[in-house]
Every structure is written in C-alpha cells, then in structure tokens.
Amino acid sequence: MLLASHIIPGIMTNDYRPLEETTETEESRVVDMAENASADSVHIKKRVVFGYSLGHVFNDMCASMWFTYLLIYLEKVIKMRSWRAGLLMLIGQVVDAVATPIIGILSDSRILPHFLVKHGRRMPWHFLGFILVGISFPFVFNKCLLCSPSTDEIWTVVYYTPLIAAFQTGWASMQVNHLALIQTIASQESCQRTLSTSRLAASVLANLAVFSVLYLNFRMGGGDDTISPADLFHFRNLAFMVVGAGVVFTLLFYFLIREPAPEHYGIDEFVPPPHRLSPKDYLTMPRFYTVGLIYMLARLYGNVSQVYFPLYMTMTLGMEKLYLGILPMITYIFSFAIYSFMSSKCFNQRISRNPLLLFGGFMAMTTGVMLYIDLPKWVVFITAAIMGISQSLFLTAAFAFCNFLVDTDRGSSAFIYGSMSFVDKLANGILFQIIEIINPSCNPKADHKMCAIFYRNIMVFVPGTCAIILMLLGIFFIFRRLRIKIYITPYSEDDQSVFLIGNRRVREN
C-alpha cells in the first residue's frame, strides 16, 4: 500500500500517524516513519545490551587517545611543527571520511562469500577493522622506529602516514558496522535507543579508563610538570594497554553477540526482509542532509572541545600535566551520568530529540562564557563538568536523529551511518588543519601570551558556533511541529519544504 506519510520529528516515542493515504503501486511504496507497536511491547535481553556495548570499546579508547592527545603528543613529545601535526590529523580524518561510506556500501552489499555471510553481514567487516586497528595503533603513539635524530621531519610524517591510514580504515570499519548492528538485532525504537545509550555509556567508561591510566602514569612517573620528549614512554605504554584491553573486550563482544543471518531481523523472531532505499534515493532527501548537518555539528562540538581542551589547560591556564588526565576525566564522568539518566525508561518515553538540542546548546553556551572570562583556575573543574553534559546531550540527539532516518530500512543502515561519518570526519580534518596552520606554535616554557589567547578563542568560538546552529535547528523543528499540530493539513506527495518532512520511496528487494 502506498502511504504518503508526512511526519514531524519531535518526540522520541512512536506517536506518528500518516496524514493521507494513496493508491497501491507495484514499483514502490512509502514507508511510515513510525512503528505501530508500543515502546513497551518488546524487551531486549540484558546479555545482548551488555555484549553490544563492548563492541566499540576498543575504538573508543583509541579515539580518546587520538582526539585528546595526538596533537599535544606530536607537538610536545615528538617535537613536530604544528602545521605538520595538523597535516597528520587531516590525513587521518580524510582517510576515515573516505573509508567510512565505502565500507558502509560494501557492508550493505552482498559481496561476502557464503562462509562469511553465515556469521552475519556486519560482523566480518567489524572483525577486519579490529585486525587493522590492533596492528597499527601501537605504532601511532610511538617514536619513528626508522628515524634517527638527524632525519628530516618530513620523513617522520611519511613514516606515520601509512600507520595512521591503516588505523583510520580499521576504525571506520568497526564504527560503521557496530552502528549498523543496532537495526539488525533490535527492531523496536525503544530497544534501539537502549543499545545506542549502552554504546555511549561504554564509550564514557572507556575514555575514563584512558584518562585514569595516563594520570597514574604521570603521577608515578615524576619528572617535569610540562609535557616533553621524556614523556614518550607514558604515551607508548598507554597505547599498549589500550590494545591489550581492546582485544579482550572485542573478543567478549564476538562471544556474546550473534548477528542474525541477513534475511533475519529483530530479536528471537523472524521478520521479513525490510524494504530498502538505494543511496541515490537518500541523496534526494532533504532530511538526509539535515540529519547529516546535525550529526556533523554535534561531532565537531565534541571533537574540537576534546582536542584543544588539553592545550587550553597547559597553554592558557598554565596547569600541570597531571591535569591532562584529571579534567578530561571529570568531563566524561558527567557525560556518563547524563547517559545513564537518558537510558532510563522514564527519559526515553518522555523526552524528545529537539529539546536535547536546546538543553545541550544552553550548556554549551554556559561553557563558552566560563572559558572566555578570566576566572579562578578551580572554576575549570565546573567548566569541564558542564562541557561533558553538553557533549552527551548533543551526541544523544544526533544518534536519535540518525535512528529516525534509518527507521525500518535496516538494509541501508551502514550506508547512512557511513555517510554521516564521512561529513563528520572530513569537516573535523579540514578544521583541525586550518587551526594548526594559524597556530602560533609556542614554547610552553617561554612567554606565550599569544598562544594563551589563541587556545582560549578556539575553545570558545569554534564549539560555540556549532552549539548555536544546533540550538537554532532545535527551535526551528519545535516551532514547525507546533504549527503542524495546530494547523493539520495534508501535504502533497512531493512536499519537502521542511527539512525533516518528505516521503520515503522504497523499492522492493
């Protein structure tokens, strides 16, 4: 049956209804964006939730080191020029951006041989990424093994480039396929949100573990209070610990999670293969680009804050290197608290996506004001906490919008998540390179007033701009929804005047 379902994305519960009905066609049909079942009608096993949460821990620990410590490691430990450190960050983000949609398309396709497909469509690609990350990551946070003190710095860049490329390709493969598993092993939106929240909660714990270990290393290692080449062994040992723990958690994930065969979806029951949109169909949807913008801005806010917060602490506030583990840890503790609250049944059924953007924006603006004003150093602890709250609100909203876009089209979920990540990673890489090109590259032991102002401005204005745009989008969606609820009029089949309204034309598999 052809349903012209025009829906407004407001609440996270399943209360949408089609506004008009048209005739049946053989070529296509429009899929209602809501599921008719109640959010309480299906429960997901705790073993599945726990096992799924472990599947991205390795990636999360690596990402924590990558975004939080890579630039400060390359600039202060390896002693690389800022623009070349930014170039390596850009290379990694570009490789990740390109690999993500390609892996998504391959994962959605049927190119795997039968002996691999019997383990699922996503698991083999996840395992390939696991191998690449495990092999390459320890060398990223280690000195150039083929270089000598007289080696030109450009050859150091050449040495790290293939290692970073392999790591980012593997990271992308694990990320996309782990996200795509949500729609494969859970059919109800409430169960999907439970899996997404468990994934984010595990991410927070993984980050806390990385920060705690680094803090203990700095605490027991002694030495200078500033980051220097003498701290190489701290980062190297932390990388080895991350790989060891990541291997254990990922193997547990493979043991606890059994992906259904490609033609089976849902939990403990058979559901017919979903109707599937092609990548071309998605590229003609306004809401595809809107969700991509929301996801990109949410990630930009979190990543820029995470990357430059350590440099802000050391260069702007002049804090000791011990705080490189303490303050990010506080950020993630409060993130974990918010994730835990949002995973509750009460929250899932009563809060919507759009208010999350508003609440997150308010917290982000508060953070920006506190970072910009010259306040006592102890206030930065409160700032770190509020920053963690805003990051968690934005990320939860972004994943909720992605799940809304995927809906029942589970066959294209890897392409959707891959496309979202493509824009996110590319934007991150370009932005980091621009920032590093204009970076003054100051010596932390010398007078660095210019650098103090530079990192303060980066921490305030770049994430602040992302937060303002997300707030405006949230306000727009809320007022648009209120308008539709007051003036309920059917839309024509081609009406896509609102970003998140429009038909989902689907062809049969």
N, C-alpha and C positions, 0 to 999 in steps of 0.2 A: 504494500500500500504506500502511496506517495503522500508523505506528511510534510506540509510546509510549516516547519516548526521554528518560530521566531522567538528566541528566548533572550532574556536579560540576565547576565551573570551577576547575581547579587549574593545570595546566601549559599553556603556550602552544603546545605541539605537538599534533598531531592524533592523540590516542590514546584518544578516547572511543568507547564502544560502547553500543548500545541494550541495555537490560536485559530488555525484553519486547516481544512483537510481537502486534498485534491484527488484526482483520479489516479488509478494504478497504472504503472508502465512496466514494461519488461526490461528496459535498459538500466534504469536507475531508480533509486528511492531516497528519500530524505530521512535520515536517522534522527529520531527525537533525542535531544541532548540530555534528557533526564531518564533515569531508570525508574520503573514503576514500583519496584519493591521498596519497602521501608528500610531505613538505615539499620533498624534493629533486627531485620529478618535473617541476616546471615552473620555468623561469627567466625572469626579466623582463629586457627589454633595458635596457642602461645608458642609452640615449638617452631611454627612457620615464621612468626613475627621475630622471635629471637634469632633464628638461623638467618633470616633475610638481613637483619641488622648487621650481621658480621661480614656480609659480602663486600662491603665498601670500606671497612675499617683500614685495610692496607692503603687504599687510595687516599683516605682521609689523613692518615698520618704522614704520608708523603706530601700531600698538598699543604699540610700545616707547615712542614719544613720549607717547601718550595715558596709559598707566598709570604710567610713570616720572616724567613731568614736568608733566602737566596741572595737578595741584593746586598744586605749587610755583610753576608759571608764573602761574596765576591769582591766587594769594595774594601772591606776592612781586614779580611783574613788573607785572601788571595792577592790583595792589593791591585785589583784591576780598575781601570778607569771607569767612571760612572757610565759613560755612553756605551762602552763595550759590555759592561754588566747588563745594561738595559737591552743591548742587542741580543744577548743570550736569552734574556727573558722573553723578548719579542719572538725569537726563533722558536722557543718552546711553545709559546701561545699560538703562533701561526701553525705549527705542526699539529698541535692539539685541535685547533679550529678546523683545519682541512681534514684531519683524520676522523673527527667525530661524525660528520654527516656521511662520509664514505662508509665507515664501519656500520653506521645506522642502516644505510641502504643494503649493505651486504647481509646484515643480521636479519633484516626483514625479508630478504630474498630466499630462494630455495637452492642455493648453490652447494650447500654442505652435503657430503656423501651420507648415505644411509646409516653407516655405522656411527657417525657423529650425531645425526639428527635424532637418533633414539634417545640421546641424552638431553634433548631439547634444542630449540633454535637459538637460545641466548647463551647457555652455559659454555659451549665450545669457544665462542668468541670471548667470553669472560675469562676463560682459562688461558687463552692466547695472551690476553693483556696481562694476566697475572705473571706469566713467564717473563714477558718483556720488562715489566716493572721490577721484578725481583732480580733480574740480571743487571740492569743498567743503573738503578738508583744508587747503590753504594758508591759508584764511581763519580756521581754528580757532586756529592759532598765529600770529595777527597781531592788531594792535590793532583796536579797533572803528572801522571806516572812516566810520561815520555818527555818531560821537560826538565831543563836544568836552569840554574839561576840566570844564565846568560841568554836563555831562549827568549825570542821576541814575543811580546804579549799576543800578537795576532795568532801565533801558533797555539797558544793556550786556548784561544777562542775556537780554533779549528779542532782541537782535541775534545773540548766539551760539547761541540755541536752534535755529532752523531749520538753521543750518550744521551743528551737531552732529547733528541728526536725520538730515539727508541723508548725512552721513559714516557714521553708525552703520548706516543702512539699507543703504548700499552695502557696508560692511564685512561685515555679516551675509550678504549675498548672495554675496560672494566666498568667505567662510569655509565656509558650508554646502555650496555646490556643489563647492568644491575637495575637501572631505572626502568627499562623495558619489561623486566620481570614482574613489576607491580601489576600491570594489566594482565599478565599471563597467569599469575597464581591467585589473583583476587578480582572478582567480578563486581562486587558492590563498592560504591564510592566510599562508604564509611570504612570498609576494610582497606581500601587503597590508601586512605588518609592515615590509617593506623600504621601501615607499612612505611609510608613516607615519613611519618613522625618518628618511627623507630629508627629509620635510617639517619635522620638528622640528629637524634639523641645519641646514637652510636658515634656519629661524627664529632659531636661535642666531647664525648669521653675520650675519643682518640686524640683530639687536639690537647685535651688536658694532660693526657699521658706524655705527649711530646714535650709540652712546656715544663711539666714537673721534672722529667728526667734531665732536661737541659739546665734547669735551675739547680738541681742537685749536683750536676757536674760542675757548674760554675762555683757553687758553694764549697764543694770539697776540693776543687782544683786549685784554689788560691790564685796567685798571680795578680796582674794588673787589674784595675777596675774598669778599664776600657777594652773594647774588642780589638784584638791584634792578631798577627800571624801565629802567635803562641797558642791561640785557641783552636787551631786546626783539629787537634785530636778530640776536642769536645764534640765538634760537629761530625767528625768521622765516626766516632763511637756511637753517637746518637743515630746516624744513618744505619749502621749495622744492627742496632737494637730495633729500629723501625722495621727493617726487613725481616728479622727473626720473628718478631711479634706478628707482623703482617702475614707471614707464611702460615703460622699456627691458626690465626683467625680465619683465613681464607679456606684452609683445609676443613675447618669445622663447618664453614658455610656450605661447602660441597657435600659434606656428610649429612647435614640436616635438611637441605633443600633439594627436592626432586622436581625438576621442571616437567610439566606435562608435555606430552607429545604435541607437535604443532597444531594438530586439529582439535586438541582438548584445551579448554579454558575453564577457569573457575576452580573451586576447591572441592574436592571429593565429589564432583559431579560432572557429567558431560554436558557441555553447552555447544551448540552448533558453531561452526567457524564464523567469525564476525565479518560483516561487510566492510570492505576496505577501500579507502581512498588512495589514489595514486599521489606521488609527490607533486605532480602538476596540479592536481585538484587543490592541494593545500596551498600551493603558491598563488592561487587566485583568490584565496580567502582573506579578507581584511583582518579578521580576528587572529589569523596565523601570525601576522606581523605585529599585532597589538600584544599578544602574549609573548612574542619574541622580545619586544621592547621592554616589557615588564621584567622578564627573566634577565635580560642583559643589564638593566639598571640595578636590579637587586644584587646581582653578582658583582657589578662594578663597585657598588657601595661597600660590600663586604670585603672584596679583594683589595681595593685601594686602602681601606682602613687597616686591613691586616698587614699589608706590605710596608706601609710607611709609619705605622704606629711605633715599631722599634726604633726607627730613625728619628722620629719625633721625640721619643723618650731620651735618647742619647745625645742628639744634636741640639734640640730646642730646650729641653728641660735639664740636660746635663746629668741625668741619672746614671747610676752604676749599672754594669752589665747584668747583675743579679736580677734586676727588674725586667730584663728581657724575657724571663720565664714567669715572673710573678704577675705582671699586669695583663699579658695575654691570657693567663690562666683565669684571672678574675673575669675577663670578658666572656670566656667560654663557660665558666660556672653559671653566670647569669643566663647565658644562652641555653644551657641545659635546663635550668629552672623553668624558663619560658616554654621550651619544647615539651617538658614533662606536663606542664599545665595544659598546653594545647592538645596533647594526646588524650586528655580525659574525655570521656563520653559526653559530659556536660558541655564542654567547649565545642567539640566537633559538631554538635547538633544545634547550637545557638548562635555561633559567631559566623560571619561571612568573610569572603575574601577581601572585599573592598574596605571595610573598616580596618583590616590588618594593615593596609597601605597607609591609612590615615594615622593610626597609632604609631606605626613604625616611623613615619615621617616626623611626627611630633617628637619622638625620642631622638631621632637623628638631628633635628634642628637644635634640640637642647644640648646634645653632644658638641655640635659645632660651636655654639656660643661658649661653652665651658673650655673648649680647646683654644679658642681665639683670645679670650680675655686672660690677662696676666693674673692668675690665681695662685694660691699656695700649692706647693707640689703635691700635698696629700689629697687635693681635690681630684687629681688624675685617677685615683683609685675609684672614685664615684663615676668619673667620666668613662672609665673602662667598663664598669658595670652597665651603664646606660647604653653604651655602644653595643654591648653584647645583646641587650634586649632588642634594640632596633634591628640588628642583623638577623636575629631569629624571626622577628615579625615579617621582615621583607622576604626572607627565604621561604618561610611557610606560605606566604601569599603567592610567591612565584610558582612554587610546586603545585599549589592548589589550582592556579590558572592553567598550568600545563596538563594536569589530570583532567581538568574541564575540557581542554581542547582535544585530548585523546579520546575521552569518553569510551564508547564501545569499540572504537576502531583499533583494537589491540594489535592487529597485523602491521600497522604503520607506526607503532609507538616508538620504536628505535629511531626511525627517521625523524619524528617530531622532536624527541629529546636531543638527537644529534644536531638538528638544525638550530634549536635553541642554544646549544652549547657552542656551535660554530660562531654565531654572532657574539656570544659572551666572550669566548677566548680571543677572538680576533680584536674585539674592542679593547679588552684588557691589555693585550700585547702592544697594540699601537699606542695606547695611552701611557703605558709604562715607558716605552721608548721615548715618547715626546718629553715626559717628565725628566728622564735621565739625560736627555740631550741638553736641557736647560739647567740641569743640576750643577750647582757651584763646585761640587767635589771638594768639600772642606776637610781639613785635618782636625779630628776631634780634640787633639791636644793644643791646637792653636786657637787664636781668636776667630770665632766662626759666627759672628752676629748675622751675616748674610744667610748662612745655612739655617740658623735658628728660625729666621723669618720665613725662609723658603719652605721648610718642612711643616711649619705651622700653617702656612697658606694652603699647602697641598692637602693636609689632613682636614682642613675646614671647608674649602671651597669645592674641591672635586667631589667628595662624598655628599656634601650639602646640595650640590646641583642635582645629583641623582635622586636624592630624597625629595626635593621639591617637585620634580617631574612626577615621581611616583605618587606623591600626595595629590597632585592635580588630576592624575588619571583616576585615583580612587574617588575624588569628589565628583568628577565627571560621570563615572559609572553609577554612583549612588543617586545623583540627581536625575540621570537618564532613566534609571529604574523607577524612581518615584513618579516621574512623568508618565511612563508607560502604564504603571499601575492605576493612575488617576484617569488617564485618557486611553482606555484599552481599545485600540483599533487594529484590525488585521492589516498586515503588511503585504505588499505584492511579493511574488515569489523571488523577484530579483532585487528586493530592497536590502541593501547592505550599507545604509547610511550611518549606522552605528558600528563602531569597530568590532564589537563582540556579538553582533547580530548577523545572521545570514544563514543560508541553507547549507547543509552538509550533503552534497550529492554523492551518492555511493554507488559503485558498480559491483555486481556480484563477482565473487571469486571464480 
